[in-house]
Amino acid sequence: MKPQLDLFPSSRVSATPAPDSAEPRLWVRRLVLWSKSGQVCREVSLRPGLNIIWSPDPAEAEADREPSVSLGHGSGKTLFCRLLRYCLGEDRFAPEIQRGDIGRRFPEGLVGAEMRVDGVTWNVVRPIGHRRKHLAVAGLSLEELLASDAPSTGTEPLVEAITTAILTPGVASIMPEGAKERAWLAALALLARDQECRFDHVLDWRSAASDSDSPVRTLSRTETLDVLRAFIGAVDPTELALRAEVAVLEKRRKDATDEARHRAWDAARGRSRLVKALGLQDEDLLPGRFATESLRKAAGANLARAAKITSLGEAADLRQHRAEREELRNRIAVIVREIARTEGAIEPTKSLLAKISAELPGASGAVHSAEVPPCPVCEVPIDRVLAEGCKLSHKLPNLDEARARRDQVLEEKATVSKDLDEFKKRLPELGRELADLEVKAKNIDKLVSDLERAQEERTTDWYEARRLGDDVGRFDDALRQHERALGDAESSDKLIEEARERRAALRGLQAELFGRLSRHFDTVVRELAGEGAEGRADLTGKGLELRVLMGGNRSTPAIDSLKVIAFDIAVLLLSIEGKTHLPAFLVHDSPREADLGLSPYYRLFQLAKRLEQIGSQPLFQYIVTTTTRPPNDVLCEPWHRLTLHGAPPEERLLREDL
């Protein structure tokens, strides 16, 4: 194939390096994969400046290679980027299923990276299999670190070194809560985006599908923008405090407005009910709180009318009639008990009388026998015995005792008969008396009920009248609270306006830096899209707005990808100048696959190549993985660092078919 001509010999892109810049503040010197300790599977050397990892597309295969043998996808480009991020501190190097496949194939597998951090060499070794030992040490080489028996350090020493030397603790302190403790991982998400995000939006850095566990995945767009602004120095802690203050004030204003609306509705409903209950005309009342006095006077007059005592009759003394009713109820209870006692005594008395009557003949016979007794021995009548004498017995019945017994029986019979007659006579009298008392009780019950109902009605009217007076007070209170809520809303409006003015003034202080970022974005867009293009980057109330103007504002998937790539390179230029809290480090995984056109794609490599001329040596590291063939003048040393193929397996990144 003929060498490709350099179509873009000149460049508008320029940057003034930070003083004493001798190398990028962060760059990776090499990445090494071991199938097990001491057995290198793949080693990739990298350099400051442009680094290309190429996996040829079959349609663009060289003439001496069969297209069916070379597959551009599945060769390990994205895995290479993920392993690089893994060595830089990210928690995972692949989605769960892929990690499982790699772990089963390389149970003792390791990945290591040698890098420079603010002039200090750091080496990291981490497992990709079943080991659990993670090492990050400054000074030792990868081979020395691998052979050492040093205890696991994790990646925290490296992350702390990058955070302290490059990001600075001040930047980490103003991060949103979700990223405050993991500021470097948030920066890494910006510098090395997921391929799954497809370069769709400038604030899309990590996709949930990548299973990266990056802190930016839980941030909102507003919070992500805050992170970005913190990294590029376009935000001040005071501004963030003011924004939080505005959020509080806006909530307070909303609450006050809602309260005012509710109190206005409550007052209107109370006024309508009072007007109707007091028999007034709404049009006769003044508006607002001016109506309170008229309503209060009407309610007072209504209460005075309800307080007057209106008797149901001159003798209607409820307490006296209740006492009379209680007395009648007690008398009725006594008579009912007396009737029950009397009715209960009649039958026993009859039985007793019958018993006494049954004894009377015996008692009378005993008297007769005593008067003319037979001999108890010979049974000869006494008169004959007296005349003739008896030789067998001299014991005769006692006539006095027999007569006394007969007289006692007769007396008992007379007494019981009298009692029975009294019971029978008393029972009807008690019935008549009970009937009279029940009639009186019924009448007194009705009188008491009427009096109680009348009293209750008077009490209800009085309470209703008093409640109307209380309602006037509540109506006035609702109007007061409505006025107070309106005042709070107006006060919040003023405070919000003042806070926004202070925020605008603070943003003006960062306008120079953001203006420089916008100028870099414009020159990069012109380099990538051609002479007729113009790029604008504006920080508005709605967020970060990127525009590409080519005969009007363009918005297509290809233009959106171009915006993201141009913005990343603009931030890279600011970092070269030392204007950001980010290293001049950038990883783009397959930018052409994100709908970038072929012409801007070629220009991207030419631009990166020319950026190496800023300074005496490249002051950045830009790693690009791609399937589309790069221009020939960069598809060679020193820019072309690695070629991968999807087949055969030994030409993949891990040299294995997983």
LOKEMAR-289975 format. One record per residue (C-alpha): residue in one letter; x, y, z. Coordinates in steps of 0.02 Angstrom, whole numbers, plus 50000, padded with zeros to 5 digits. Last residue first. Example, Ala and Ser with C-alpha at 12.3 -4.5 7.8 and 13.67 -1.06 7.14 Angstrom:
S506844994750357;A506154977550390;
//
This chain:
L494354907951319;D495394905651163;E497144909851224;R498564921551177;L497984933351317;L497934948351199;R497414938251047;E498714932550920;E498894915251002;P497034912350977;P497124912650785;A496114923250770;G495404939450842;H497004948450798;L498084960550897;T499414972950841;L500404982550972;R501374998650999;H501125008850840;W501715026250885;P503615023650887;E503655015050768;C502385012150632;L500555014550595;V500765033250624;D501245037950444;N500115024450376;P498525032550438;P497575021650564;R496695005450505;T494965003850580;T494944991550726;T495575003850854;T496365006051024;V497025023351063;I498205027851205;Y498645046251229;Q500075050251348;F500535068351376;L502045079751384;P502885073151226;Q504685079351215;S505505096451198;G503835104851222;I502285104151114;Q502895093650968;E501975078351033;L500355087650996;R500765085250811;K500555066350824;A498925068150919;L498255079650782;Q498795067550645;F497955053350737;L496325062950757;R496395068850576;Y496245050850517;Y494665048350622;P493975065250569;S494055058650388;L493385041250430;G491865047650521;L491645044350707;D490115033550737;A490725026750905;E491645012550820;R492935025250761;P493345029550943;S493915011550980;D494445013451163;H495085030951193;V496315032451338;L496955049351397;F498345055751512;A498885073751535;P498645071651723;L497135080251799;H497015094551923;T496885106851780;K497815122051715;G499535113651706;E499725118351521;I499795099951474;S498205097751578;L497335111451478;L497835102351318;L497135085851386;V495505094951428;A495405100351245;I495805082351193;D494345075851296;F493205089351225;A493665084851047;I493305066451079;V491615070451158;K491105082751022;L491625070850883;S490535057050957;D489045069050959;I489445074050779;A489385055650724;P487755052550820;T486995068250740;S486755085850808;R487405100050701;N487135118450745;G487125128550586;G488165129250428;M489415118350519;L489295123050702;V489815109950829;R489065113050999;L489495107251175;E488375112651320;L488915108951498;G487465111051619;K485715118151612;G486205134651694;T487525136351560;L489355131551545;D489785133851363;A490915124151245;R490885130251065;G491615122250911;E491695128950734;A491785119450572;G492145126350398;E494005122450407;G493825103950441;A492995092350564;L494495086050663;E495645101250662;R494185113550673;V493475103750819;V495175104050904;T495305122950879;D493565125750951;F493845114351101;H495475123351140;R494545139951133;S493165132951247;L494455127051373;R495255144251370;G493545152051399;F493285140051543;L494905145951620;E494505164351593;A492705162251651;Q493255154951818;L493135171851905;G491515175351813;R490825159751889;L491125167752058;A490155183252006;A488745172451939;R488705162952103;R488605179452199;E487155184852087;R486335168152114;A486495170152302;E485715187652294;E484275181252186;I483985166652303;L483995178352453;K482725189652370;D481605175252322;S481765167952497;S481145184452570;E479675184452449;A479235166552498;D479405170552684;G478295185852663;L476995175552572;A477075162952714;R476825176852843;E475335184052747;H474535166852736;Q474935163852921;R474025179952966;L472555175352854;A472445158052934;D472505166153107;D471065177853062;F470015163153004;R470515153353160;G469915167853269;V468275168853172;D468125150153195;D468265152453384;G466765164153379;L465835151453272;R466285138453401;R465475149353538;A463865150153438;E463915131453408;Y464255128553593;W462785139553639;D461625131353514;T462165114253575;T461875119453756;R460135126353717;E459715110453623;E460395100053765;Q459345109753891;A457795107253787;R458165088853770;E458465087553957;L456835096553996;D455845085653878;S456655069953948;V456295075754127;L454455078954085;K454295062253997;D455075053054143;I453945062654265;N452405056854170;K452985038854162;A453415039154346;K451695045854392;V450875032154291;E452025019354370;L451595025954545;D449735024054515;A449955006254448;L451035001654597;E449725008254721;R448364998254635;G449414982454638;L449874985154822;E448054986654867;P447654971054767;L448994961254865;R448544967755038;K446834958955051;K447514941955001;F448994943955118;E447874949755261;D446694934955235;L448154923155240;D448804931255399;K447074929655480;S446954911355433;V448704908555503;T448204916555668;A446534907255680;K447354890655642;E448704893955770;E447364897755902;L446384881955861;V447954871455871;Q448404879256039;D446634876156107;R446734857856057;R448424855956141;A447804864156301;R446254852756303;A447324837256285;E448514843256423;D447104846656542;L446274829656512;N447814819556557;P447414801656502;L447234788056645;K448524776656732;H447754764956876;S447834749156779;L447414730256799;K446254728656950;C444954739756885;G443474746456986;E441634743456962;A440954761056950;L442554770056908;V442974756456785;R441254758356713;D441514777256694;I443234773956628;P442664763856482;V443414746156477;E444944745056365;C445724732156478;V447424739756491;P447274757556429;C445604759156513;P444514769456402;P444464788556422;V442894798656437;E443534816756452;A445284812456396;S444614803256244;H443564818356202;V445074829956222;A446144818256114;G444794817955983;S444834837055977;A446734837055954;G446624823655820;P445274833255727;L446324849455736;E447954842555663;A447334842755483;S446804860855503;I448554865155559;K449294856955403;A448054865355288;L448434882155369;L450304879455346;S450054875255162;K448974890655137;T450304901255224;P451684893855113;E450624898254961;I450254916055014;A452024921055067;G452804922454893;E451404933554831;T451694944754981;R453584945354958;A453414948954772;I452144962254805;E453274969954938;R454774969654820;V453774978254685;I453154990554816;V454934994854869;A455534996654689;I454055007854649;R454515018754798;N456345020154739;R455815024554561;L454635037654628;E456025045454731;E457205045854580;R455885054054473;E455575067054606;A457455070554616;R457525072254425;H456035083854434;Q456915094854560;R458525095754456;L457585099854297;D456605114054371;A455235117354247;A453955125854356;E453835141554246;G453755131454089;L454935126053945;S456185139154003;T457225150053884;I458905154753964;K459905167753859;A461665162053810;A461175158353630;R460745176553600;A462405182353673;L463345169753565;N462535176353406;A462975194153455;G464785188953481;A464845179953312;A464185195453223;K465485206353310;R466905194253265;L466355193353083;S466375212253068;E468085213253150;T468845199653040;A468265206952874;F469765218552862;R470855202952870;G470565199352687;P469205208652591;L467855219552670;L466165211752707;D464475217052634;E464805207052475;D464875191052578;Q463125193452644;L462825188252824;G461725175052906;L463015170353038;A463185152252976;K463295157252792;V464575170952816;L465565159952935;R465615145352811;S466205156352667;R467525164752774;G468205148052834;R468335141252655;A469235156852597;A470405156152748;D470835137852717;W471155140952532;A472285155752572;R473155145452706;H473485131352582;R474185143052449;A475275151952577;E475935135252641;D476325129352464;T477225145652431;A478185144252595;D478685126252558;K479225131152383;R480205145852450;R481045135052582;K481485122152449;E482215135952341;L483165142652489;V483925125652528;A484415123252345;V485115141052340;E486185137252494;A486835121252413;R487265131752259;L488115144552369;A489155131052454;L489655124452283;E490125142052231;T491155144452388;P492075128252352;D492585135552184;V492305127652015;A493165128151847;G494795120251905;I494755106651772;F494535092751899;A493245102152003;R492255106451847;L492215088151797;V491635082651969;D490295096151971;L489725090351799;T489585072651867;E488525079352011;T487345088051890;R487245072651779;S486805062151932;L488125051552016;T487925032852052;R489005026851907;V490335039751949;P490985029252094;S491625015751975;D491024998052012;S491684992851841;D490304980751789;S490444986951608;A488554985851583;A488274999451714;S489155011351595;R490535023051651;W491025040051583;D489435048151515;L489675066851547;V490255071351371;H488855061251295;D488765047051169;F490605042251166;R490025023951151;C489675022651338;E490045003951321;Q491835008451270;D492035014151449;R492945030651467;A494785032151513;L495175050051569;L493445053651639;A493285036951729;L495075039051791;A494585055651870;A493155047051963;L494355033352017;W495545046852078;A494175055252182;R493695039652277;E493295046552452;K492365061852386;A491525052852240;G489775048852305;E489795063552427;P490045076252288;M491855081952268;I492445097652357;S493695088652472;A494455078552330;V494985094552244;G495835101152401;P496735084452425;T497735087452265;L497295078952099;I499115077252048;A500295074152194;T499105069552334;T497805060152233;I499115051252128;A500115046052283;E498535040752376;V497975030052229;L499695021852220;P499735018152407;E497915012052401;T498214999052265;G498224984652388;T499744982652499;S499894963752503;P501404957952602;A503104957952517;D503744940752466;S504734947952321;A504914939752150;L503474949552070;L504074965852146;E505834962952083;E505184958851908;L504054974051906;S505474985351962;L505574991852140;G505525010552175;A503715014152221;V502604999652272;A500844993952229;L500504975652266;H498874965752264;K498844947852332;R497194938652317;R497624924852195;H496224916252100;G496584922851928;I496834940551862;P497964945152007;R498764962352030;V500554968852015;V500884987652018;N502514996751993;W502835015052029;T504245025951961;V504265043652031;G504295059251920;D502515064751962;V501875046951942;R502815036251816;M502155019151774;E502615000751769;A501084989651755;G500754971851807;V499484958451770;L499444941451851;G498774923951812;E498844910051941;P497124902951900;F497384907551716;R496054898051617;R494804897151761;G495154915151812;I494994921251633;D493284913151612;G492694919551781;R493294937151743;Q492354936251577;I490744931551665;E490954945151797;P491304959551678;A493144963951659;F494624971851751;R493824975651919;D494214987352064;E495015001951970;G496705007052040;L497855011451896;C498264993151869;Y496424989651841;R496305004451721;L497674996551615;L496814979651628;R495194987851568;C496074995951420;F496874979451369;L495204970651393;T494444983251273;K495734979151141;G495694960251174;S495524951951003;G493654949851009;H493384961350860;G494554964050714;L494504945950656;S495954939650549;V495844921950480;S494374924650364;P495264939550286;E496724928450230;R498374937050264;D499694940750131;A498664954650052;E498494964350212;A496834964250297;E495694979450272;A494084969650256;P494644958350398;D494764973450518;P496474974950594;S496674975450785;W497754990450822;I498424996950989;I499105014350951;N500115024851073;L500245043851049;G501345053951167;P502345047251312;R502795029051281;L502095011551298;S502904994351298;V501724979451293;E502194962751371;R501144947151345;C501104929651421;V502624931151531;Q502964915851639;G503824921051802;S502264919751910;K500854912351808;S500034916551641;W500934933051664;L500334949151581;V501444964551572;L500994982951540;R502364995451506;R502865013651533;V501195020351592;W501055039251608;L500655051851745;R501445068951767;P501905068651583;E503755072151557;A504985086551575;S503805100651622;D504785113451722;P503485127051690;A501785121251625;P501745119051438;T500985132851331;A499735125051215;S499385125551030;V498115118850909;R498045129150750;S498925115450656;S499945113950498;P500415099350385;F498665092050378;L498535080650226;D500075070450272;L500095058650125;Q499765040250151;P501155028550100;K500665017249957;M500005000050000;
//
